[in-house]
Amino acid sequence: MALLNNTAEAYYNGSNHGNYQFVSLEDIINQFILIYVGEDKIIQKAKRLDVAFHAQRALAELSFDTFKSCKAQEITVPATLQMVLPQDYVNYTKLSWVDTSGIKHPLYPTKHTSNPQDLFLQDSDGDFTLQAVGTLDSTSSDIVLDGEYKDILVGMQVSGPYIPGGAVVVATSNASDITTITIGFIQASNPSFPLTTLPTESNAGTTLTFSDRFGSLLLPQKESFIVENLSWNVSDYKITGTASELTDIKVGMIVSHDHFPIGTKITNVYETTIVVDKLPYIAVSSGGEITFISSDKKDTTTWANYKSTTPSENNNDDYEDDTYWPYNGKRYGLEPSHAQVNGSFYIDCSSGKIHFSSNVSGKTVILDYISDSLGTDSEMQVHKLAEEAMYRSILHAIASGRAQTQQLIPRLKKEKFAAVRQAKLRLSNIKIEELTQILRGKSKWIKH
């Protein structure tokens, strides 16, 4: 049977070019079962599921060290200086930015910074609490606080002297940089209409502590805005205001108001209208005031400082002054990551993002990376120069898990490593003419 199953015309007019150099993982599995499994063969009996598992593991391991990495992703670095890692990312091989000539300029990782765990709200004493001083009135459920607190949201638990146990914030309002809260209880049977409650005594200057309704430490929000003169009704999902007041409101922000269900989010903003994902309980025809909070958490101090600083490598001068050397090492013990003008980066594994220095903003960046070749069906293929390495890897893995083939393990292990080493040499793609051209430059004198 011919190996080529289409005509030259179909090949050149199609889109599947260069595929002859690969063999699919399914063919690897079928051929392995045909040649290596059966009576009077090394593997007497094996389930196809077992062979498929070891074939995928072998493909993943060879992808890390042996196969050429052909995956790359290009983005323009936004003002946030962050890039989301690709879906099938395992490790990177190189990060670089591209100039107007299409030439890559390598970026270098920095080990002197990171993006630590989220910053919890702290008071002036360093405690992880959100506190405010309020004036209590035993005849009113409203408490006037001593300032404006944008981090206090509807649904937060509130505790302190003369506050009934289990009380929460059921409403907030702001006027003249002063926040007023209403305390009460959320009814499990009817959360749309919370019950208000009164402090047990009147008292001025009472310290109140606010906490998350789930008992977690509070995280400061990235942005929060108080917008007045709004209106809404219970029949649609729209909040109406003036265009000038809605310029800072973004999709994804959380609505904090007692007339809206806790957790209501913005789904769209256009001109004078905000669209939310939940209907309000009560309509307001005019003069409504809502606090909008960003769903993103506030940047940690470390990351905020790193992205806002003009890095030393951003100054391209003659090295004759101290412009390049403000960081550790100075000229003596110079750090190579700072002795270049291309920029730097670090990878935050917890958030799955790459963080860039400020001089990379707006540039086109290319990420060359390694995958495990198991992301999609089209990726599950093996270069023909490494086909034997696949067979030897599968054979060694299956034999290692069986008691009756343990005497063959030393031989199979040697054969596996020999096949992998041979695949690496083949895939290294060393051409004698290219190597000779490089070595010719060794005899050139470099003037200092």
C-alpha positions in Angstrom: 0.0 0.0 0.0 1.3 3.4 -0.9 2.3 5.7 2.0 1.0 8.8 0.2 -2.7 8.7 -0.1 -3.3 12.0 -1.9 -2.0 13.6 -5.1 0.6 16.3 -5.3 -2.1 18.7 -6.4 -4.2 18.0 -3.4 -1.2 18.4 -1.1 0.0 21.7 -2.4 -3.5 23.2 -2.6 -4.4 22.0 0.8 -3.4 23.2 4.3 -1.9 20.0 5.8 1.7 20.7 4.7 4.7 18.9 6.1 2.7 16.3 7.9 4.5 13.4 6.3 7.3 13.8 8.8 4.9 12.8 11.7 3.1 9.6 12.6 0.0 9.8 14.7 -0.2 8.5 18.3 -3.0 6.2 17.3 -0.8 4.6 14.6 2.0 4.2 17.2 -0.4 2.4 19.6 -1.7 0.1 16.8 1.7 -0.8 15.5 3.1 -1.4 19.0 0.2 -3.8 19.7 0.7 -5.6 16.4 4.5 -6.0 16.7 5.3 -6.3 20.4 2.1 -7.9 22.0 1.1 -11.5 21.5 2.2 -15.1 21.9 6.0 -15.7 21.8 6.6 -12.0 22.1 8.0 -9.9 24.9 4.6 -8.8 26.0 2.3 -11.8 26.0 -0.9 -9.9 26.7 -1.7 -6.2 27.1 -4.9 -4.1 27.2 -5.1 -1.4 24.6 -6.0 1.0 27.4 -2.6 0.2 29.2 -0.7 0.7 25.9 -2.5 4.0 25.3 -1.7 5.3 28.8 2.0 4.5 28.5 2.1 5.9 24.9 0.7 9.2 26.2 3.2 9.3 29.1 6.1 8.6 26.7 4.9 11.3 24.3 4.7 13.8 27.2 8.2 13.0 28.5 9.8 13.1 25.0 8.0 16.5 24.4 9.8 18.0 27.4 13.4 17.0 26.4 13.6 15.5 23.0 11.1 16.9 20.5 11.5 20.3 19.1 9.3 23.0 20.6 7.3 24.5 17.7 4.7 26.3 19.9 4.7 30.1 20.2 2.2 32.7 21.1 2.3 36.4 20.2 0.6 39.2 22.1 0.8 43.0 22.5 1.6 43.7 26.1 -1.3 45.8 27.6 -1.1 48.5 30.1 -1.6 45.9 32.9 1.8 44.4 31.9 0.4 40.9 32.2 0.1 38.0 29.8 -2.0 34.9 30.5 -0.1 31.7 30.0 -1.4 29.5 27.1 -3.9 26.8 27.8 -1.4 24.0 27.2 1.6 25.7 28.7 4.1 23.5 30.6 7.3 25.6 30.5 8.8 28.4 28.4 11.9 28.2 26.2 12.2 31.9 25.4 10.5 35.2 25.8 11.3 38.1 23.4 9.9 41.3 22.1 9.8 42.0 18.3 11.0 45.3 16.8 9.7 46.9 13.6 12.1 44.8 11.5 10.7 41.5 12.9 13.9 40.8 14.9 13.5 39.1 18.3 15.1 40.8 21.4 15.3 38.3 24.3 13.7 39.2 27.7 15.4 38.0 30.8 13.7 36.6 34.0 14.3 38.5 37.2 14.6 36.8 40.5 14.5 39.9 42.6 10.7 40.3 42.8 7.5 38.3 42.8 3.7 38.6 43.2 3.1 37.4 46.7 -0.2 36.3 48.3 -3.1 38.7 48.1 -2.8 41.7 50.4 -5.3 41.5 53.3 -6.9 44.6 54.7 -5.0 45.9 57.7 -5.6 48.6 60.2 -3.1 51.0 61.6 -1.9 48.4 64.1 -1.2 45.9 61.4 -4.2 43.6 62.4 -6.1 42.0 59.5 -9.4 43.7 60.3 -11.6 46.4 58.8 -12.8 48.7 61.6 -14.7 52.0 61.7 -15.9 54.2 64.5 -19.7 54.8 64.5 -22.4 56.6 66.4 -25.1 54.3 67.7 -28.7 55.3 68.3 -30.9 52.8 70.2 -33.9 54.1 68.3 -32.4 53.7 64.8 -30.9 50.9 62.8 -28.7 53.5 61.0 -25.1 54.0 62.2 -23.2 57.0 61.0 -19.5 56.2 60.6 -16.5 58.6 61.1 -15.6 58.7 57.4 -16.1 57.2 54.0 -15.6 53.5 53.8 -15.8 52.1 50.3 -14.7 48.6 51.4 -17.8 48.1 53.6 -20.3 46.2 51.5 -23.9 45.0 51.9 -23.9 41.5 53.5 -20.8 42.0 55.6 -21.0 40.9 59.3 -20.7 43.7 61.8 -19.7 43.3 65.4 -19.0 45.5 68.4 -20.4 46.8 71.7 -24.2 47.0 71.8 -24.5 45.3 68.3 -26.8 42.3 68.4 -25.0 39.0 67.5 -25.1 37.9 63.9 -26.0 41.4 62.6 -24.9 42.3 59.1 -24.8 45.4 56.9 -28.1 45.5 55.0 -27.7 48.9 53.4 -25.0 51.6 52.9 -25.2 55.3 51.9 -22.6 58.0 51.4 -22.9 61.8 51.7 -20.2 64.5 52.2 -17.5 61.8 52.6 -19.4 60.1 55.4 -20.7 56.5 55.2 -23.9 55.5 57.0 -24.8 51.8 57.4 -28.0 50.1 58.3 -27.7 46.9 60.4 -30.1 44.0 60.4 -30.5 40.3 59.6 -30.8 38.5 56.3 -33.8 36.2 56.3 -33.1 32.7 55.0 -36.7 32.4 53.9 -36.9 35.8 52.2 -33.5 37.3 51.5 -35.1 40.0 49.4 -36.3 41.8 52.5 -33.8 41.9 55.4 -35.0 42.6 58.9 -33.5 45.7 60.5 -32.3 45.6 64.1 -31.5 48.3 66.7 -28.3 48.7 68.9 -29.0 47.8 72.5 -27.7 51.3 73.7 -26.9 54.7 72.3 -23.2 55.4 72.2 -20.9 57.7 70.3 -17.4 56.6 69.3 -18.1 52.9 69.2 -15.5 50.8 67.4 -17.1 48.4 64.9 -15.5 45.5 63.2 -16.5 44.3 59.8 -15.8 40.8 58.3 -16.6 38.7 55.3 -20.0 37.0 55.6 -18.2 33.7 55.0 -15.7 34.3 57.8 -12.7 34.9 55.5 -10.1 37.7 55.8 -11.0 40.8 53.7 -9.2 41.6 50.5 -9.1 45.2 49.4 -10.8 45.7 46.1 -8.9 47.2 43.2 -11.4 50.0 42.5 -14.6 51.2 44.1 -16.9 54.1 43.0 -19.9 55.7 44.6 -22.4 57.0 41.9 -25.4 59.2 42.7 -28.5 60.3 40.9 -29.3 56.9 39.5 -32.7 55.3 38.8 -33.9 51.7 38.3 -37.1 49.6 38.3 -38.0 46.0 39.1 -39.1 45.1 35.6 -35.7 45.2 33.8 -32.0 44.9 34.5 -31.0 48.5 33.7 -29.7 51.2 35.9 -29.9 54.7 34.4 -27.6 57.7 35.1 -25.6 60.4 33.4 -22.8 59.5 31.0 -20.2 61.6 32.8 -20.8 59.7 36.1 -20.5 56.3 34.5 -17.1 56.7 32.8 -15.3 54.7 35.6 -17.9 51.9 35.8 -16.7 48.6 34.1 -18.2 45.3 33.2 -17.8 42.7 36.0 -18.1 45.2 38.9 -20.2 44.2 41.9 -23.3 46.2 42.9 -23.5 47.0 46.6 -27.0 48.2 47.5 -29.8 46.9 49.7 -32.2 47.0 46.8 -30.1 44.5 44.8 -29.3 40.9 45.6 -25.9 40.3 47.1 -23.4 39.5 44.4 -25.2 41.4 41.6 -22.7 42.1 38.8 -22.5 44.5 35.8 -22.8 42.8 32.4 -22.7 45.8 30.2 -22.2 49.6 30.2 -23.1 51.9 27.4 -23.7 55.7 27.4 -26.1 56.4 30.3 -27.2 52.8 31.0 -25.7 50.0 33.2 -27.0 46.5 32.7 -26.8 44.0 35.6 -27.4 40.3 35.9 -30.1 40.3 38.7 -33.3 42.3 39.1 -33.6 44.7 42.0 -36.1 44.2 44.8 -37.4 47.8 45.0 -37.6 50.5 42.2 -36.1 54.0 42.6 -37.3 56.7 40.2 -34.5 59.2 40.9 -31.7 60.2 43.3 -30.5 56.6 43.9 -27.0 56.0 45.1 -25.0 52.8 44.5 -21.5 51.7 45.4 -19.8 49.8 42.5 -16.8 47.6 43.5 -14.3 46.0 41.1 -14.3 42.2 41.2 -10.5 42.3 40.9 -8.4 42.5 44.0 -6.0 45.3 44.7 -2.5 44.8 43.4 0.0 43.7 46.0 2.5 46.4 46.9 5.4 44.4 45.4 3.8 44.0 42.0 2.5 47.6 42.0 6.0 48.9 42.7 7.6 46.7 40.1 5.3 47.6 37.2 5.3 51.4 38.0 9.1 51.8 38.3 11.1 52.8 35.2 13.7 50.0 35.2 17.4 50.7 35.0 17.7 48.8 31.7 15.3 51.3 30.1 18.2 53.9 29.9 20.4 53.2 26.9 23.5 55.2 27.5 27.3 54.8 27.4 27.7 53.0 30.7 29.8 55.9 32.0 27.6 57.0 34.9 25.4 55.3 37.5 22.2 55.3 35.4 22.5 51.5 34.8 23.5 50.5 38.3 20.9 51.6 41.0 20.2 48.0 42.0 22.1 45.3 43.8 25.7 44.8 42.7 26.3 48.2 41.0 29.3 47.9 38.7 31.0 45.4 40.9 29.2 42.0 40.8 26.9 43.3 38.0 23.6 41.4 37.6 23.2 40.4 33.9 19.4 40.7 34.2 19.8 44.4 34.7 22.7 45.0 32.2 20.5 45.0 29.1 17.9 47.2 27.6 15.3 44.6 26.5 13.3 44.3 29.7 12.6 41.6 32.2 9.7 39.4 33.4 8.7 36.9 36.0 6.0 34.2 36.0 3.4 34.1 38.7 2.5 30.4 38.8 -0.5 30.8 41.2 -2.3 33.3 38.9 -1.0 31.7 35.7 0.3 35.0 34.3 3.6 36.5 33.1 4.4 39.9 34.6 6.6 42.3 32.5 8.6 45.3 33.5 7.2 48.7 32.5 9.5 49.2 29.4 7.8 46.3 27.7 4.4 48.0 27.7 2.9 48.2 24.2 5.5 46.0 22.6 4.8 42.8 20.7 6.0 39.8 22.7 6.5 36.2 21.6 6.4 33.4 24.0 8.1 30.2 22.8 7.0 27.4 25.1 6.8 23.7 25.6 3.6 21.6 25.8 3.2 17.9 26.5 1.7 17.3 23.0 -1.5 16.0 24.6 -3.6 19.2 24.3 -5.6 18.3 21.3 -6.0 15.3 18.9 -4.0 17.1 16.2 -1.1 17.5 18.5 -0.8 13.8 19.4 1.8 12.9 16.8 5.4 11.8 16.8 8.2 12.8 14.6 9.4 9.9 12.5 12.9 10.4 13.7 11.8 9.6 17.2 9.3 6.8 16.4 11.7 4.1 17.7 12.2 6.0 20.9 8.4 5.8 21.4 8.2 2.1 21.0 11.2 1.5 23.3 9.7 3.8 26.0 6.3 2.1 25.9 7.9 -1.4 25.9 10.0 -0.5 28.9 7.1 1.0 30.8 4.8 -1.9 30.3 7.4 -4.5 31.2 8.4 -2.6 34.3 4.9 -3.1 35.7 4.8 -6.9 35.3 6.4 -9.5 37.6 7.1 -12.0 34.8 9.2 -9.6 32.7 11.4 -8.1 35.5 14.5 -10.0 34.2 14.2 -8.0 30.9 14.1 -4.6 32.6 17.9 -3.9 32.5 18.1 -4.6 28.7 14.9 -2.7 27.9 16.1 0.2 29.9 19.4 0.4 28.0 17.5 0.1 24.7 15.2 2.9 25.7 17.9 5.4 26.6 19.8 4.5 23.5 16.8 5.1 21.3 16.0 8.4 23.1 19.6 9.6 22.8 19.6 8.7 19.1 16.3 10.6 18.6 17.9 13.7 20.3 20.8 13.6 17.9 18.6 13.2 14.9 16.2 16.0 15.9 19.1 18.4 16.8 19.2 19.0 13.1 22.9 19.8 12.9 24.1 20.6 9.4 27.8 20.5 8.6 27.6 23.5 6.3 25.9 25.6 9.0 28.3 24.5 11.6 31.3 25.3 9.3 29.9 28.8 8.7 29.7 29.4 12.4 33.2 28.1 13.1 34.6 30.4 10.4 33.9 33.4 12.6 36.2 31.9 15.3 39.3 33.1 13.5 38.2 36.8 13.4 39.9 39.3 15.6 37.7 41.3 17.9 39.0 44.8 18.6 38.4 46.3 22.0 
